[in-house]
């Protein structure tokens, strides 16, 4: 077996030159000490390459504003041998790069709030394993009302294809597609008089998939800008839907809310979830009764999945207030765990395995 730590310095530098973001360099330098020594972290010049592209959007009054598409990786850090512990510590984080200083900020993985300053000021990632679970894309702009942020999905073509980069986003329930280089976004229209209200979207297998509040799903081919029906509406539909890519499959999570407490929900309105998996051949959503060892995470701007995290129970859905609460009833950015097995919602602080996943290690 080849020893990757002994690759020639010239080759390592050539590989590093092909990296596009400081996060890529961060991961590159974390492979081993020789790779770390071969490439400086500041190899890429400012501005930050977490800014993928710039959009010029125009509102109804003709006012134009500059809006940026940002990339933020969500990763899980694995710390070994802390305080002679046999079980490694896993820490789930979201990283954001400061455009001016180049510093890395650590954010709550399910929201955009910065972590409280209780984590170590210096993290030597050459001493730990870093696994990237998802890439979060957001549209962020500034106007007279302040800074606005919205979820986005990003698609870039195969270099061999004659096609540009695309971004998709939702505004007031409408689905928009933006082509890099265009002056304005294109609203995705469907045939017929019925106008859907879209809940969520995702980039999956080279297309954008979007689901409306009734469960009807479409696929958008970026280059042709055409929308194709994928599924009809669900028989029984909840109040909000999320799309999650999980190990090569596309899942739909539907949220239901009872009018009164059933399981002792402290807010008096119990939440429960149904999960479906897309059957691409039959063009339908099939009910999933168990996630097995998988865990689904529902965030404000990104949904993702993981599995087989030691000390963390599978067959659960982890969600934040910001992700599921459209009416401002839930306070703060608290996180909860829904157990598929017994259909119960439990606060994160009452679930030790998950609580440690969101807490930094004691170094």
Backbone torsions as a table, in degrees:
resi	resn	phi	psi	omega
1	UNK	NA	136.8	-178.0
2	UNK	-69.0	144.7	176.9
3	UNK	-96.7	102.9	-174.5
4	UNK	-66.3	-20.7	-178.9
5	UNK	-71.9	-13.2	-176.7
6	UNK	-106.0	19.9	176.8
7	UNK	-65.8	147.1	-179.7
8	UNK	-59.6	144.8	-179.8
9	UNK	-59.0	-36.6	-179.5
10	UNK	-63.2	-40.3	-179.9
11	UNK	-69.0	-41.1	178.3
12	UNK	-61.4	-42.0	-179.8
13	UNK	-67.0	-36.1	178.5
14	UNK	-66.2	-40.5	177.4
15	UNK	-64.2	-43.7	-178.1
16	UNK	-63.9	-32.3	-179.9
17	UNK	-65.0	-22.3	-179.6
18	UNK	-86.2	-7.4	179.6
19	UNK	-74.7	144.0	-171.9
20	UNK	-102.2	-24.0	-175.9
21	UNK	-128.7	160.2	175.9
22	UNK	-65.7	-27.0	176.9
23	UNK	-66.2	-38.3	177.0
24	UNK	-62.2	-41.4	178.4
25	UNK	-65.5	-37.7	177.4
26	UNK	-57.6	-47.0	179.7
27	UNK	-68.5	-38.6	178.9
28	UNK	-58.9	-47.0	-177.4
29	UNK	-71.2	-15.3	-178.7
30	UNK	-85.3	-5.7	-177.0
31	UNK	-62.8	-50.9	179.1
32	UNK	-165.8	172.9	-174.9
33	UNK	-65.3	-35.7	-178.8
34	UNK	-70.1	-36.7	176.4
35	UNK	-67.7	-38.7	-179.6
36	UNK	-63.3	-40.3	-177.6
37	UNK	-74.0	-20.4	-173.9
38	UNK	-80.9	-22.4	-173.9
39	UNK	-135.2	127.1	175.6
40	UNK	-75.1	152.1	-179.7
41	UNK	-65.0	-32.5	-177.3
42	UNK	-87.9	31.0	179.6
43	UNK	-59.8	-39.5	179.7
44	UNK	-86.1	136.5	178.6
45	UNK	-79.5	158.6	171.5
46	UNK	-69.8	159.5	4.9
47	UNK	-75.2	170.8	-176.0
48	UNK	-58.7	133.7	176.9
49	UNK	-83.5	7.2	168.5
50	UNK	-74.0	-17.8	171.6
51	UNK	-83.3	106.3	-173.8
52	UNK	-78.8	-42.4	178.7
53	UNK	-160.4	163.4	-177.9
54	UNK	-112.3	132.0	178.1
55	UNK	-111.4	144.5	171.3
56	UNK	-110.5	104.6	-177.0
57	UNK	-103.0	144.6	-178.4
58	UNK	-119.8	129.5	-180.0
59	UNK	-86.2	-174.5	-176.2
60	UNK	-63.8	-27.1	-179.2
61	UNK	-88.0	3.5	179.1
62	UNK	84.5	4.9	178.4
63	UNK	-77.7	129.4	-179.8
64	UNK	-100.2	143.9	178.8
65	UNK	-139.3	147.9	177.9
66	UNK	-85.8	129.8	-178.7
67	UNK	-131.4	138.6	-177.4
68	UNK	-113.8	145.3	171.4
69	UNK	-96.8	119.5	-177.0
70	UNK	-108.7	149.7	177.8
71	UNK	-114.9	129.1	179.1
72	UNK	-133.3	113.9	-179.8
73	UNK	-76.0	140.9	172.9
74	UNK	-107.1	120.2	-172.6
75	UNK	-131.1	161.5	173.6
76	UNK	-118.1	124.6	179.1
77	UNK	-93.3	136.0	178.2
78	UNK	-115.8	113.1	179.8
79	UNK	-98.6	132.4	-179.2
80	UNK	-104.0	144.5	167.2
81	UNK	59.2	36.4	178.5
82	UNK	-77.6	123.5	177.2
83	UNK	52.4	39.6	176.8
84	UNK	62.8	24.5	177.5
85	UNK	-78.7	137.9	178.9
86	UNK	-74.9	-37.5	-178.5
87	UNK	-88.2	125.9	179.6
88	UNK	-66.6	156.2	178.4
89	UNK	-95.0	130.5	177.7
90	UNK	-108.9	134.1	-177.8
91	UNK	-131.2	120.0	-178.8
92	UNK	-93.2	123.3	-175.9
93	UNK	-140.8	162.2	170.3
94	UNK	-119.3	137.7	-176.2
95	UNK	-111.4	140.7	176.9
96	UNK	-135.7	135.2	-177.8
97	UNK	-98.0	130.6	177.3
98	UNK	-73.4	128.4	-174.6
99	UNK	-66.0	-32.0	-175.5
100	UNK	-88.6	-48.2	-175.1
101	UNK	-91.7	-20.8	-175.8
102	UNK	79.6	1.6	179.1
103	UNK	-70.3	151.8	179.3
104	UNK	-97.6	124.3	175.7
105	UNK	-100.2	142.7	178.7
106	UNK	-100.6	122.6	-176.4
107	UNK	-115.1	160.0	170.7
108	UNK	-61.2	127.1	-174.1
109	UNK	-66.0	-18.3	-177.5
110	UNK	-107.5	2.9	176.8
111	UNK	-146.1	-161.1	177.0
112	UNK	-117.6	9.9	-179.6
113	UNK	-76.0	141.5	178.8
114	UNK	-73.2	145.6	176.8
115	UNK	-63.5	143.4	175.4
116	UNK	-62.4	146.4	-173.9
117	UNK	-71.2	59.7	176.6
118	UNK	-115.4	-2.7	178.5
119	UNK	-87.3	159.9	-179.3
120	UNK	-61.7	141.7	-178.4
121	UNK	-70.2	-27.2	-179.7
122	UNK	-125.5	125.9	176.4
123	UNK	-118.0	118.0	177.0
124	UNK	-90.1	95.2	-173.9
125	UNK	-73.4	-6.4	174.7
126	UNK	-72.6	-12.9	-179.7
127	UNK	-100.6	4.8	-178.9
128	UNK	-140.9	166.6	178.1
129	UNK	-94.9	139.3	178.9
130	UNK	-122.4	119.9	177.4
131	UNK	-116.4	120.5	179.3
132	UNK	-82.9	122.7	-178.7
133	UNK	-94.1	-32.7	-176.6
134	UNK	-162.4	161.6	171.1
135	UNK	-116.4	120.5	179.0
136	UNK	-93.8	134.4	177.3
137	UNK	-119.3	134.3	178.6
138	UNK	-133.2	154.5	171.2
139	UNK	-103.9	124.5	-176.9
140	UNK	-130.0	125.9	-179.4
141	UNK	-140.0	166.3	180.0
142	UNK	-128.3	129.9	175.4
143	UNK	-137.1	-163.9	-176.9
144	UNK	-62.7	-23.1	-178.3
145	UNK	-89.0	-3.9	-178.4
146	UNK	113.3	-159.9	-179.2
147	UNK	-87.8	129.8	177.1
148	UNK	-116.3	143.7	-178.1
149	UNK	-133.0	136.7	178.8
150	UNK	-140.9	153.7	177.4
151	UNK	-68.7	147.0	177.5
152	UNK	-142.5	160.9	170.3
153	UNK	-124.1	143.1	-171.6
154	UNK	-122.3	137.0	179.2
155	UNK	-134.2	129.5	175.1
156	UNK	-124.9	140.2	-170.9
157	UNK	-79.1	166.4	168.6
158	UNK	-65.4	135.8	-178.7
159	UNK	-53.7	-24.2	-179.3
160	UNK	-79.1	-18.5	-178.0
161	UNK	-83.7	145.5	177.5
162	UNK	-89.7	75.1	-175.0
163	UNK	-151.8	154.1	-179.2
164	UNK	-98.0	176.2	175.2
165	UNK	-77.9	149.6	-178.1
166	UNK	-133.2	152.1	174.6
167	UNK	-130.7	140.4	176.1
168	UNK	-121.8	144.7	178.0
169	UNK	-154.8	165.0	179.9
170	UNK	-113.0	135.7	173.5
171	UNK	-134.5	118.0	179.7
172	UNK	54.4	38.9	176.8
173	UNK	84.5	-7.7	177.8
174	UNK	-94.6	146.7	-178.1
175	UNK	-100.2	128.9	-178.4
176	UNK	-122.8	145.0	177.2
177	UNK	-121.2	129.7	-179.0
178	UNK	-119.6	125.6	176.9
179	UNK	-96.9	132.2	178.9
180	UNK	-58.2	123.9	-178.9
181	UNK	105.0	-18.1	177.8
182	UNK	-77.2	163.3	179.0
183	UNK	-86.5	-25.0	-178.1
184	UNK	-150.8	162.9	-179.3
185	UNK	-80.5	155.3	178.6
186	UNK	-106.7	126.9	176.6
187	UNK	-77.3	131.2	179.9
188	UNK	-81.6	114.8	-179.5
189	UNK	-104.1	142.6	175.1
190	UNK	-107.2	157.0	178.2
191	UNK	-68.6	145.2	-179.3
192	UNK	103.7	168.9	-176.0
193	UNK	-87.8	-16.3	-176.2
194	UNK	-76.0	128.9	-179.2
195	UNK	-104.6	112.2	-177.1
196	UNK	-75.0	156.3	173.2
197	UNK	-110.9	110.2	-173.1
198	UNK	-84.4	138.1	178.7
199	UNK	-95.7	-40.6	-173.2
200	UNK	-156.1	167.0	-179.9
201	UNK	-152.4	165.0	-178.6
202	UNK	-161.1	154.1	172.6
203	UNK	-94.4	122.1	-174.1
204	UNK	-145.8	121.5	177.5
205	UNK	53.2	44.3	173.7
206	UNK	80.6	7.0	178.2
207	UNK	-132.6	162.8	171.1
208	UNK	-94.7	126.2	174.4
209	UNK	-107.0	138.8	179.1
210	UNK	-135.2	143.8	179.6
211	UNK	-124.9	138.4	178.8
212	UNK	-95.4	-177.6	-173.1
213	UNK	-74.1	-3.5	174.9
214	UNK	-104.3	-3.4	179.5
215	UNK	97.3	-5.1	177.0
216	UNK	-67.1	133.6	-173.1
217	UNK	-122.9	140.0	176.0
218	UNK	-126.2	160.2	172.6
219	UNK	-120.3	132.8	-178.6
220	UNK	-111.2	121.7	174.9
221	UNK	-83.4	114.0	-172.7
222	UNK	-58.3	-49.2	-172.9
223	UNK	-65.1	-39.7	-179.8
224	UNK	-90.1	-13.0	-179.5
225	UNK	58.1	34.3	179.3
226	UNK	-106.8	142.3	178.8
227	UNK	-106.1	131.8	-179.5
228	UNK	-120.0	130.6	176.6
229	UNK	-62.0	136.5	179.1
230	UNK	-110.0	-48.4	178.1
231	UNK	-138.6	160.6	170.8
232	UNK	-84.3	-173.4	-178.8
233	UNK	-75.5	158.2	178.0
234	UNK	-73.8	150.8	179.0
235	UNK	-64.3	-47.8	175.7
236	UNK	-120.1	120.2	-172.9
237	UNK	-114.5	137.2	176.4
238	UNK	-84.8	-163.6	-173.1
239	UNK	-96.6	-15.1	178.3
240	UNK	-156.5	143.7	-174.4
241	UNK	-125.8	146.9	179.5
242	UNK	-129.6	142.8	173.7
243	UNK	-106.1	134.1	-177.8
244	UNK	-135.0	130.2	172.1
245	UNK	-89.8	124.9	-175.8
246	UNK	-136.1	103.5	175.3
247	UNK	52.5	51.5	174.8
248	UNK	84.3	-0.3	179.3
249	UNK	-116.6	150.9	177.4
250	UNK	-101.9	122.5	-178.7
251	UNK	-111.8	150.4	174.3
252	UNK	-119.0	126.2	176.8
253	UNK	-108.9	123.8	-178.7
254	UNK	-113.2	131.4	-176.8
255	UNK	-102.2	132.3	174.9
256	UNK	-116.8	148.2	-178.7
257	UNK	-132.4	124.5	177.8
258	UNK	-83.5	157.9	-177.8
259	UNK	-79.8	-16.9	178.1
260	UNK	-145.9	164.6	-174.0
261	UNK	-68.3	132.9	175.8
262	UNK	-115.0	-42.1	-177.4
263	UNK	-107.3	19.6	179.3
264	UNK	80.2	27.7	177.9
265	UNK	-59.5	124.8	-175.5
266	UNK	-63.0	-16.7	-178.7
267	UNK	-94.7	0.8	176.3
268	UNK	79.2	-4.9	176.4
269	UNK	-128.9	111.0	-174.5
270	UNK	-79.8	137.1	174.4
271	UNK	-102.5	141.8	166.4
272	UNK	-144.9	163.6	-169.2
273	UNK	-127.2	149.3	167.0
274	UNK	-122.7	142.3	-178.6
275	UNK	-118.3	137.1	178.8
276	UNK	-128.1	152.5	175.5
277	UNK	-118.3	136.6	-177.7
278	UNK	-72.4	125.1	169.5
279	UNK	-96.5	100.7	-172.9
280	UNK	-67.0	-33.2	-178.7
281	UNK	-72.7	-44.9	-177.7
282	UNK	-88.3	-4.0	177.8
283	UNK	53.9	58.8	179.8
284	UNK	-155.1	163.4	174.6
285	UNK	-98.2	122.1	179.0
286	UNK	-99.7	133.5	-178.8
287	UNK	-65.0	134.9	177.0
288	UNK	-108.4	118.7	-177.4
289	UNK	-86.7	-26.2	179.9
290	UNK	-143.5	141.7	176.5
291	UNK	-91.6	-3.1	-176.9
292	UNK	65.6	-127.3	-179.6
293	UNK	-93.1	8.0	-179.1
294	UNK	-82.0	154.4	174.8
295	UNK	-128.2	130.2	176.3
296	UNK	-102.8	136.5	179.3
297	UNK	-116.7	125.1	178.6
298	UNK	-111.5	114.0	-179.4
299	UNK	-114.8	176.7	-179.1
300	UNK	-66.6	-37.6	-175.6
301	UNK	-121.3	-3.9	-176.4
302	UNK	-157.5	139.3	173.8
303	UNK	-117.8	141.9	-178.0
304	UNK	-156.1	176.4	-178.1
305	UNK	-138.1	161.6	176.4
306	UNK	-149.3	170.6	177.9
307	UNK	-154.3	156.7	172.9
308	UNK	54.0	49.1	172.9
309	UNK	-90.9	116.7	-177.0
310	UNK	-54.8	133.1	178.4
311	UNK	82.1	-0.3	-178.8
312	UNK	-119.4	123.9	-176.8
313	UNK	-70.0	135.3	176.7
314	UNK	-85.7	-171.9	179.6
315	UNK	60.2	39.6	-177.5
316	UNK	-135.0	159.5	174.1
317	UNK	-120.8	122.1	179.9
318	UNK	-103.6	129.0	-176.3
319	UNK	-142.8	156.8	178.6
320	UNK	-106.6	158.0	174.9
321	UNK	-54.1	-45.0	-175.3
322	UNK	-61.4	-29.7	-176.9
323	UNK	-76.2	-42.4	-170.3
324	UNK	-100.8	-20.3	-172.0
325	UNK	-95.3	107.1	179.8
326	UNK	-92.8	-8.5	-171.3
327	UNK	-114.0	5.9	177.1
328	UNK	70.8	23.1	-178.1
329	UNK	-82.9	-29.2	-178.0
330	UNK	-96.0	133.2	-172.7
331	UNK	-92.5	143.6	174.9
332	UNK	72.9	-167.5	179.1
333	UNK	-113.1	40.9	-179.3
334	UNK	-62.2	156.1	-178.0
335	UNK	-118.3	142.2	-179.0
336	UNK	-129.5	162.2	178.6
337	UNK	-123.8	125.7	175.3
338	UNK	-102.4	121.9	179.1
339	UNK	-90.0	117.7	-179.8
340	UNK	-65.0	-32.8	-174.5
341	UNK	-62.5	-46.7	-177.4
342	UNK	-116.2	8.7	175.1
343	UNK	58.2	42.4	-179.2
344	UNK	-117.7	146.3	174.5
345	UNK	-102.2	126.4	-177.3
346	UNK	-126.2	133.1	175.2
347	UNK	-60.4	144.8	-177.0
348	UNK	-56.6	-38.4	-176.7
349	UNK	-67.0	-14.0	177.8
350	UNK	-96.3	8.0	-175.1
351	UNK	-128.6	94.1	-170.0
352	UNK	-53.3	-47.4	-176.3
353	UNK	-58.4	-44.6	-179.7
354	UNK	-75.2	-33.8	179.1
355	UNK	-59.5	-44.1	-179.9
356	UNK	-68.6	-27.2	179.6
357	UNK	-65.7	-29.1	-179.3
358	UNK	-98.3	2.6	179.6
359	UNK	-109.6	141.4	177.7
360	UNK	-70.7	154.6	179.1
361	UNK	-73.9	157.9	174.0
362	UNK	-89.9	100.2	-176.9
363	UNK	-86.6	NA	NA
